[in-house]
Amino acid sequence: MGELSWGVRLHDLPEGTLEERIRLAGKLGFSCIHLASKAVYAACGCGRECLTPGLAAHLRETCDEAGVRVAVFGCYRNLAVPDDAALAEELAEYAACLRFAAWLGGCVVGTETGRPNVENRLTDERHGEAALERFSAGLSLACRIAEQVGVTFAIEPGWGETVHTPERCARVLEEVSSPVLGVIWDPVAQLDPSLACDVEYQQSMAERMERLCGENVLVLHAKDFVVPEQRRPGALVCTGPGVTGCYDYGTVVAWARDQKPWIQCVAEASTPDTVRGCLSYLQSR
């Protein structure tokens, strides 16, 4: 049995500069962070042109001083977009982020699994065969870039996207078959909102994910949820782990301790008021 490395999304921490948030993550007791490209862009006031070796070196130095590591550099864009020109723009974004991750020290670059429209709208087509094929094609192109720069690229399956089940995730891993491809596993993100509160369903999803894709899981994301009274299609209100008690991470953490010692587990959707409690909750599992 091994320990886990607990982390936090930097943009869930109180407002401040990137440097202030990195230092705060360390002070709160986290050992790693999820750094989103959008957070870097917001801090710099520009787009991917700010992703330079110099900025990466500065952030690495700040992380070293704070005693934290970047677990994931998030580039959550749409590789399932059906328009070729739009896909080319998405790939340019991934190329910049993959290079930056290499300069940061080789952290995982994370991506969502997309939707088959330019607007990235939630439609039923996302769970069809054509959408999955389009995503796999886009993912293959992105993995080629990742292979060239020597950085691991990880998909994060989600119910609202093309890869919404363990079976579809396993299929993508087999079909794309890149040595740099892995998985960020967020158990709550995969839940069908209409079934999300069913504990047996939760356990079944987790067991299938562990069996079919566990070997490829590189990072864990952890959050909790509540079903809103005025339910919209695909809507769960997400909170930090342990906040509502709708999802118990005990079995997932036990599996990770046994199979993935020191895997990085990043708390998502916490707030400045709940972040300390989220860390305590995860440490107690």
Wavefront OBJ file of the C-alpha trace (Angstrom):
o trace
v 0.000 0.000 0.000
v 1.367 3.423 -0.984
v 0.503 7.021 -0.312
v -1.016 9.428 -2.819
v 0.251 12.856 -3.809
v -2.578 15.308 -3.127
v -3.096 18.292 -5.401
v -5.394 21.185 -6.198
v -6.441 23.085 -9.303
v -4.643 26.388 -9.114
v -7.645 28.345 -10.413
v -9.793 27.033 -7.517
v -7.627 28.885 -5.002
v -8.305 32.502 -3.933
v -7.667 35.256 -6.445
v -4.046 36.229 -6.841
v -1.087 35.962 -9.136
v 0.100 32.579 -10.356
v 3.042 32.865 -7.984
v 0.828 33.684 -5.006
v -1.468 30.767 -5.745
v 1.434 28.336 -6.176
v 2.873 29.388 -2.812
v -0.558 29.076 -1.194
v -0.983 25.539 -2.533
v 2.234 24.578 -0.774
v 1.247 26.328 2.458
v -2.098 24.499 2.475
v -0.297 21.159 2.359
v -0.713 20.188 -1.287
v 2.244 18.607 -3.066
v 1.083 19.149 -6.649
v -1.153 21.383 -8.758
v -3.259 21.295 -11.892
v -2.209 24.328 -13.919
v -4.717 25.305 -16.603
v -3.548 27.044 -19.760
v -6.488 29.434 -19.398
v -5.183 30.467 -15.961
v -1.756 31.214 -17.439
v -3.320 33.206 -20.273
v -5.449 35.198 -17.847
v -2.435 35.982 -15.682
v -0.336 37.059 -18.664
v -3.133 38.892 -20.458
v -2.522 37.118 -23.769
v -2.741 33.758 -25.525
v -0.365 30.932 -26.291
v 2.379 33.348 -27.365
v 3.192 33.697 -23.650
v 4.163 30.006 -23.373
v 7.919 30.453 -23.524
v 10.850 28.566 -21.999
v 11.466 31.605 -19.805
v 7.980 31.542 -18.290
v 8.243 27.790 -17.763
v 11.572 28.214 -15.959
v 10.098 30.940 -13.743
v 7.098 28.782 -12.812
v 9.317 25.766 -12.151
v 11.441 27.858 -9.801
v 8.327 29.121 -8.013
v 7.012 25.564 -7.649
v 10.358 24.375 -6.307
v 10.351 27.116 -3.689
v 6.772 26.218 -2.696
v 7.459 22.476 -2.572
v 4.905 21.558 -5.220
v 5.014 20.016 -8.680
v 2.816 20.550 -11.729
v 0.827 17.327 -12.079
v -1.174 18.393 -15.125
v -0.974 21.269 -17.569
v -4.570 21.525 -18.723
v -5.408 22.229 -22.351
v -9.086 21.334 -22.429
v -9.955 21.893 -26.070
v -12.168 20.102 -28.601
v -10.425 17.380 -30.607
v -13.786 16.094 -31.865
v -14.636 19.293 -33.732
v -15.843 18.334 -37.251
v -14.467 21.395 -39.063
v -10.906 20.850 -40.343
v -9.901 24.499 -40.005
v -11.164 24.569 -36.423
v -9.304 21.332 -35.694
v -6.090 22.825 -37.068
v -6.442 25.716 -34.618
v -7.049 23.295 -31.760
v -3.952 21.316 -32.708
v -1.885 24.505 -32.763
v -3.031 25.141 -29.205
v -2.099 21.613 -28.152
v 1.312 21.933 -29.816
v 2.083 25.079 -27.814
v 0.884 23.510 -24.564
v 2.790 20.272 -25.117
v 6.024 22.180 -25.716
v 5.376 24.250 -22.596
v 4.776 21.112 -20.540
v 8.158 19.811 -21.677
v 9.800 23.051 -20.517
v 7.921 22.824 -17.217
v 9.652 19.525 -16.579
v 7.580 16.987 -18.457
v 4.224 17.079 -16.686
v 1.146 15.428 -18.203
v -0.929 17.524 -20.598
v -4.632 16.897 -20.001
v -7.522 17.208 -22.423
v -11.244 16.600 -22.476
v -12.689 14.271 -25.114
v -14.695 16.805 -27.061
v -18.034 17.178 -28.805
v -18.810 16.956 -32.521
v -19.661 20.601 -33.176
v -17.763 23.856 -33.489
v -19.660 25.442 -30.597
v -18.792 22.514 -28.265
v -22.496 22.215 -27.405
v -23.958 19.295 -25.434
v -25.884 17.201 -28.003
v -26.819 13.526 -28.259
v -24.485 13.146 -31.244
v -21.492 13.166 -28.890
v -22.192 9.558 -27.919
v -22.500 8.315 -31.507
v -20.011 6.374 -33.590
v -19.119 9.266 -35.897
v -18.230 11.515 -32.966
v -15.934 8.902 -31.457
v -14.194 8.323 -34.768
v -13.661 12.053 -35.213
v -12.242 12.389 -31.724
v -9.903 9.436 -32.222
v -8.636 10.967 -35.462
v -7.953 14.314 -33.777
v -6.376 12.587 -30.790
v -4.031 10.642 -33.055
v -2.763 13.899 -34.562
v -2.261 15.438 -31.127
v -0.419 12.328 -29.922
v 2.020 12.636 -32.826
v 2.945 16.084 -31.545
v 3.240 14.751 -27.990
v 5.548 11.982 -29.192
v 7.767 14.507 -30.966
v 8.238 16.632 -27.840
v 8.373 13.673 -25.460
v 5.395 14.612 -23.292
v 2.572 12.402 -22.018
v -0.919 13.288 -23.258
v -3.883 12.201 -21.149
v -7.589 12.161 -21.967
v -10.196 12.789 -19.276
v -13.426 10.907 -20.076
v -16.683 12.649 -19.235
v -20.372 11.880 -19.619
v -20.933 15.143 -21.501
v -18.302 14.280 -24.118
v -17.492 11.659 -26.755
v -15.724 9.299 -24.355
v -18.273 8.779 -21.608
v -17.893 5.122 -20.583
v -14.976 2.894 -19.579
v -15.650 0.810 -22.685
v -15.274 3.772 -25.041
v -12.168 4.887 -23.192
v -10.596 1.443 -23.585
v -11.480 1.459 -27.267
v -9.808 4.827 -27.863
v -6.678 3.721 -26.030
v -6.488 0.622 -28.224
v -7.254 2.346 -31.526
v -4.936 5.327 -31.066
v -2.273 3.142 -29.467
v 0.312 5.833 -28.771
v 3.107 5.260 -26.245
v 2.492 8.733 -24.799
v -1.281 8.350 -24.333
v -2.805 7.929 -20.894
v -5.896 8.756 -18.831
v -6.883 11.288 -16.208
v -9.649 9.574 -14.251
v -12.399 11.705 -12.730
v -15.054 9.235 -11.471
v -17.734 11.898 -11.008
v -17.231 13.339 -14.506
v -18.248 9.988 -16.012
v -21.571 9.729 -14.178
v -24.858 9.966 -16.047
v -26.672 12.731 -14.109
v -29.898 10.727 -14.089
v -28.124 7.873 -12.263
v -25.433 9.766 -10.401
v -26.855 9.244 -6.898
v -27.170 5.464 -7.318
v -24.305 3.998 -5.274
v -24.381 0.660 -7.107
v -24.092 2.500 -10.431
v -21.185 4.556 -9.085
v -19.397 1.396 -7.970
v -20.040 -0.378 -11.256
v -18.574 2.503 -13.244
v -15.490 2.637 -11.026
v -14.935 -1.126 -11.178
v -15.223 -1.167 -14.974
v -12.832 1.768 -15.271
v -10.289 0.068 -13.037
v -10.561 -3.202 -14.945
v -10.574 -1.823 -18.486
v -8.394 1.274 -18.221
v -6.665 1.122 -14.851
v -3.256 0.358 -16.339
v -3.410 3.634 -18.276
v -4.621 5.880 -15.434
v -1.868 8.415 -14.742
v -3.615 11.076 -12.640
v -6.803 11.167 -10.563
v -9.232 14.055 -10.327
v -11.550 14.155 -7.324
v -14.722 16.137 -6.799
v -18.207 15.792 -5.349
v -21.584 16.873 -6.655
v -25.205 17.648 -5.990
v -28.176 17.225 -8.341
v -29.905 20.613 -8.685
v -33.622 20.910 -7.973
v -34.192 22.494 -11.370
v -32.422 19.816 -13.355
v -31.142 20.626 -16.815
v -29.977 17.923 -19.238
v -26.459 16.898 -18.305
v -26.384 19.107 -15.218
v -24.622 18.212 -11.997
v -23.469 20.976 -9.710
v -19.893 20.070 -8.833
v -18.223 20.773 -5.501
v -14.935 19.895 -3.916
v -14.452 16.282 -2.742
v -16.219 15.444 0.492
v -18.371 18.589 0.482
v -21.761 16.954 -0.167
v -21.039 13.268 0.483
v -22.667 12.196 -2.788
v -19.508 10.405 -3.908
v -17.332 8.390 -1.543
v -13.726 8.173 -2.739
v -12.823 5.437 -0.271
v -12.745 2.569 -2.763
v -11.041 4.618 -5.498
v -8.328 5.784 -3.099
v -7.875 2.225 -1.789
v -7.426 0.979 -5.363
v -4.952 3.762 -6.086
v -2.922 3.072 -2.945
v -2.684 -0.576 -3.947
v -2.150 -0.202 -7.702
v -0.820 3.345 -8.183
v 1.412 4.326 -5.247
v 2.144 8.062 -5.156
v -0.231 8.798 -8.019
v -1.187 12.464 -8.097
v -4.817 13.076 -7.087
v -6.046 16.605 -7.750
v -9.034 18.076 -5.909
v -11.423 19.841 -8.288
v -14.201 22.390 -7.791
v -13.114 23.390 -4.299
v -13.529 26.982 -3.153
v -11.420 29.150 -0.853
v -13.838 28.184 1.937
v -13.768 24.423 1.323
v -10.251 23.721 0.042
v -8.762 22.816 3.433
v -11.649 20.472 4.203
v -11.289 18.838 0.776
v -7.659 18.001 1.475
v -8.504 16.634 4.925
v -11.288 14.507 3.429
v -9.030 12.966 0.792
v -6.250 12.307 3.307
v -8.730 10.469 5.532
v -9.913 8.016 2.884
l 1 2 3 4 5 6 7 8 9 10 11 12 13 14 15 16 17 18 19 20 21 22 23 24 25 26 27 28 29 30 31 32 33 34 35 36 37 38 39 40 41 42 43 44 45 46 47 48 49 50 51 52 53 54 55 56 57 58 59 60 61 62 63 64 65 66 67 68 69 70 71 72 73 74 75 76 77 78 79 80 81 82 83 84 85 86 87 88 89 90 91 92 93 94 95 96 97 98 99 100 101 102 103 104 105 106 107 108 109 110 111 112 113 114 115 116 117 118 119 120 121 122 123 124 125 126 127 128 129 130 131 132 133 134 135 136 137 138 139 140 141 142 143 144 145 146 147 148 149 150 151 152 153 154 155 156 157 158 159 160 161 162 163 164 165 166 167 168 169 170 171 172 173 174 175 176 177 178 179 180 181 182 183 184 185 186 187 188 189 190 191 192 193 194 195 196 197 198 199 200 201 202 203 204 205 206 207 208 209 210 211 212 213 214 215 216 217 218 219 220 221 222 223 224 225 226 227 228 229 230 231 232 233 234 235 236 237 238 239 240 241 242 243 244 245 246 247 248 249 250 251 252 253 254 255 256 257 258 259 260 261 262 263 264 265 266 267 268 269 270 271 272 273 274 275 276 277 278 279 280 281 282 283 284 285
